[in-house]
Amino acid sequence: MQRMRTGAGSALAAAALWAWICGMAQAQTTPQPAQTTAPMPAQAASQASVAADAPQKNYTVPAGTKVLLQLKNSINTRSAKPGDGVYLTSSFPVVVGNRIMIPAGVYVQGVVDRVQRAGRVKGKAQLDMHFTSIVFPNGSVVEIPGIVNNVSGAKKQQVKDNGEGTIEQDSDKTRNMGKVAEVAIPAGGTVGSVAGLGAGHPLAGGLTGLAAGAATAGIVSLFTRGADVNIESGTQLEMVLQRPLTLEDENLGGTAGASLTPAPGQPQPMAKPAHMKIVCPTGTLGCE
């Protein structure tokens, strides 16, 4: 009886051992779920760098393009000096193709290069300046190769065709003569009249005094400078690009580069009417 119990216990122990071995084998052969790992910070930075290095589209504003500007600070050759800043804003958008390249209202900065005051005997007042940079509405800054092409809003100034955009004051020889004559001629005439009265010839004395006064006016004018270049704030100037201007998407900022393609069915400009030639009978007046 004891031998039978011992044999049964050994069988149970062997069955339990076999079950444990089978369980371990099944656990080792069961596939484990794949682990997902988040990208390391270095990998994320590399991906962002690749996106940032994507090529941007470039736009070109050709050389010779003219930009209408409005001056924000006054300039006068009496007080201006090389290195002084010039500040302006664009007054009208610049369009290339069907896109706005330079919108109205952008800031433009320039610098004074040379100042020459008018001489006492000869020589006109001159001013040289050039434009250095343009600030777009989104804050991006681009260097511009521009000079003055025209000063349409200025009085008695013109731009010389010398490739440097020199602003020159017009000749005004009578500007100071009138003021000098107001003092010299009446004073000479009065002195001459008094001297003529003493000699018994007031008319001859007056004429002699007027001649002396005129001569005095001519001499005094030699010590008076000519007119200065004076461009008031708010004056309209025209800038011309000396070289092509390259812009990128970041400069246009999504607003300046808006397309100007007209909507379908947009009325088109009317053609200029042709000149009608009327044939008249021979000898008729007022006909071709």
PyMOL commands that set and color helices and strands:
alter all, ss='L'
color gray80, all
select helices_A, chain A and resi 2-29+41-52+177-199+202-221+249-252
alter helices_A, ss='H'
color red, helices_A
select strands_A, chain A and resi 58-61+66-71+75-76+85-90+94-96+99-102+107-116+126-135+141-150+157-159+167-169+230-231+236-241+245-248
alter strands_A, ss='S'
color yellow, strands_A
deselect
rebuild
show_as cartoon
